[in-house]
Amino acid sequence: MDQRPESNEYLNELSKYISLVPTEGDIRTIFREQTAEICTFISNLTEEQGDHRYATEKWSIKEMVGHLADTGRIMSYRLLRVARGDTTPLAGFEEKDYVRTANFEAQTLEKLLAHYKLVRESMQALLDTLPQEAWTRRGTVNDGTISARAVACVMIGHDLHHLNILKERYLV
């Protein structure tokens, strides 16, 4: 799938993520390469770095990785529903509540990274098996329309957004 979603395929608030996706290349390939890049980056961090916060009220790196896995799982479900033609409206989720109640701090960074990698591999399998016509199917999330290809691009952009934050604010 080389085509990026049109602006009417997603809520405007998601454009901050979709705009980060490279304009050229297959979405599945970009997703696969991003998974490898993020996993390599995180695997080079120490357990001590995993506990680091750049500010008191901000998530630790462990919490960030846990958030990426949780969001990946939710987005994978959304992608499945939309791609299969399920038009039942889906509610949003409050990411801060998920992180607050997950107890990611009790896990090792290595375990959280393994979890993240499994979630990404599962979504990759779904992306790799979508028929061409599924990419433009639409569903409803957060009271707005979203296409399957927009969900995939949001996932890529979301994780890139957080990777950039890790590089710019956590490891300076």
C-alpha positions as CSV (number, residue, x, y, z in Angstrom):
1,M,0.0,0.0,0.0
2,D,1.7,3.1,-1.3
3,Q,-1.1,5.6,-1.0
4,R,-1.4,7.8,2.0
5,P,-4.8,8.6,3.4
6,E,-6.7,11.7,2.3
7,S,-7.5,14.3,4.9
8,N,-11.2,13.2,4.9
9,E,-10.2,9.7,6.1
10,Y,-9.3,10.7,9.7
11,L,-9.9,13.3,12.4
12,N,-7.9,16.5,12.0
13,E,-6.3,15.9,15.4
14,L,-4.6,12.8,14.0
15,S,-2.8,14.8,11.3
16,K,0.1,15.5,13.7
17,Y,0.9,11.8,13.4
18,I,0.1,11.2,9.8
19,S,2.2,14.1,8.7
20,L,5.3,12.3,10.2
21,V,4.9,9.3,7.9
22,P,7.2,9.4,4.9
23,T,5.3,10.4,1.7
24,E,7.0,7.7,-0.4
25,G,7.2,4.0,0.1
26,D,5.0,1.1,1.1
27,I,3.3,1.5,4.5
28,R,4.0,-2.1,5.4
29,T,7.7,-1.7,4.7
30,I,7.9,1.6,6.6
31,F,6.1,-0.1,9.6
32,R,8.5,-3.1,9.5
33,E,11.6,-0.8,9.3
34,Q,10.3,1.4,12.1
35,T,9.8,-1.6,14.3
36,A,13.4,-2.7,13.8
37,E,14.7,0.9,14.4
38,I,12.7,1.4,17.6
39,C,13.6,-2.0,19.0
40,T,17.3,-1.5,18.3
41,F,17.2,2.0,19.9
42,I,15.5,0.8,23.1
43,S,17.6,-2.4,23.3
44,N,20.7,-0.2,23.6
45,L,19.3,1.5,26.7
46,T,20.2,0.3,30.2
47,E,17.7,-0.7,32.9
48,E,18.7,2.5,34.8
49,Q,17.9,4.6,31.8
50,G,14.5,2.9,31.6
51,D,13.6,4.6,34.9
52,H,14.6,8.0,33.7
53,R,12.1,10.9,33.4
54,Y,13.1,14.2,31.9
55,A,10.7,15.9,34.3
56,T,9.0,14.8,37.4
57,E,5.5,14.7,36.0
58,K,6.5,13.0,32.7
59,W,6.6,9.2,32.0
60,S,9.7,7.2,32.5
61,I,11.2,5.5,29.5
62,K,9.7,2.2,30.7
63,E,6.3,3.9,30.9
64,M,6.8,5.2,27.4
65,V,7.6,1.8,26.0
66,G,4.6,0.3,27.8
67,H,2.4,3.1,26.3
68,L,3.7,2.3,22.9
69,A,2.7,-1.4,23.3
70,D,-0.7,-0.6,24.7
71,T,-1.4,1.9,21.9
72,G,-0.2,-0.6,19.4
73,R,-2.6,-3.2,20.7
74,I,-5.5,-0.8,20.6
75,M,-4.6,0.4,17.1
76,S,-4.2,-3.1,15.8
77,Y,-7.8,-3.9,17.0
78,R,-9.0,-0.7,15.4
79,L,-7.3,-1.7,12.1
80,L,-8.8,-5.1,12.2
81,R,-12.3,-3.8,12.8
82,V,-12.1,-1.1,10.1
83,A,-10.3,-3.4,7.5
84,R,-12.9,-6.1,8.0
85,G,-15.8,-3.7,7.3
86,D,-17.1,-3.5,10.9
87,T,-18.7,-0.1,11.2
88,T,-19.6,-0.3,14.9
89,P,-18.4,2.9,16.5
90,L,-15.4,2.5,18.7
91,A,-14.7,4.8,21.7
92,G,-11.3,6.4,22.4
93,F,-9.1,5.6,25.4
94,E,-7.3,7.7,28.0
95,E,-3.6,6.9,27.6
96,K,-2.7,8.5,30.9
97,D,-5.1,6.2,32.8
98,Y,-3.6,3.2,31.1
99,V,-0.1,4.2,32.0
100,R,-1.0,5.2,35.6
101,T,-2.6,1.8,36.3
102,A,-0.3,-0.5,34.3
103,N,2.6,-0.6,36.8
104,F,5.2,-0.6,34.0
105,E,7.8,0.5,36.5
106,A,7.7,-3.1,38.0
107,Q,8.8,-4.6,34.7
108,T,12.2,-4.7,33.2
109,L,12.9,-2.6,30.2
110,E,13.9,-5.8,28.4
111,K,10.5,-7.4,29.1
112,L,8.6,-4.2,28.1
113,L,10.6,-4.1,24.8
114,A,9.7,-7.8,24.2
115,H,6.1,-7.0,24.7
116,Y,6.3,-4.0,22.3
117,K,8.0,-6.2,19.7
118,L,5.3,-8.9,19.9
119,V,2.5,-6.3,19.5
120,R,4.3,-4.8,16.4
121,E,4.9,-8.2,14.9
122,S,1.2,-9.0,15.3
123,M,0.2,-5.8,13.6
124,Q,2.7,-6.4,10.9
125,A,1.1,-9.8,10.2
126,L,-2.3,-8.1,9.8
127,L,-0.9,-5.4,7.6
128,D,0.9,-7.9,5.4
129,T,-2.4,-9.9,4.8
130,L,-4.8,-7.1,4.1
131,P,-6.4,-7.3,0.7
132,Q,-6.1,-4.1,-1.4
133,E,-9.7,-3.2,-1.0
134,A,-9.5,-3.3,2.8
135,W,-7.0,-0.3,3.0
136,T,-9.7,2.3,2.1
137,R,-12.5,0.8,4.2
138,R,-13.8,3.2,6.9
139,G,-15.0,2.9,10.4
140,T,-15.8,5.2,13.3
141,V,-13.5,6.0,16.1
142,N,-13.9,8.8,18.6
143,D,-17.0,10.0,16.7
144,G,-15.0,10.4,13.6
145,T,-14.3,8.5,10.4
146,I,-11.1,6.7,9.9
147,S,-9.8,4.4,7.1
148,A,-7.6,1.3,7.5
149,R,-4.7,3.0,5.9
150,A,-5.1,6.0,8.2
151,V,-5.0,3.7,11.2
152,A,-1.7,2.3,9.9
153,C,-0.3,5.7,9.3
154,V,-1.4,7.0,12.7
155,M,0.5,4.0,14.3
156,I,3.6,4.8,12.4
157,G,3.4,8.5,13.2
158,H,2.6,8.0,16.8
159,D,5.6,5.8,17.4
160,L,7.9,8.1,15.5
161,H,6.5,11.0,17.6
162,H,7.5,9.2,20.8
163,L,10.9,8.0,19.4
164,N,11.6,11.7,18.6
165,I,10.7,12.7,22.2
166,L,12.9,9.9,23.6
167,K,15.9,11.2,21.5
168,E,15.3,14.9,22.1
169,R,14.2,15.1,25.8
170,Y,15.2,11.9,27.6
171,L,18.7,11.2,26.3
172,V,20.3,14.6,26.3
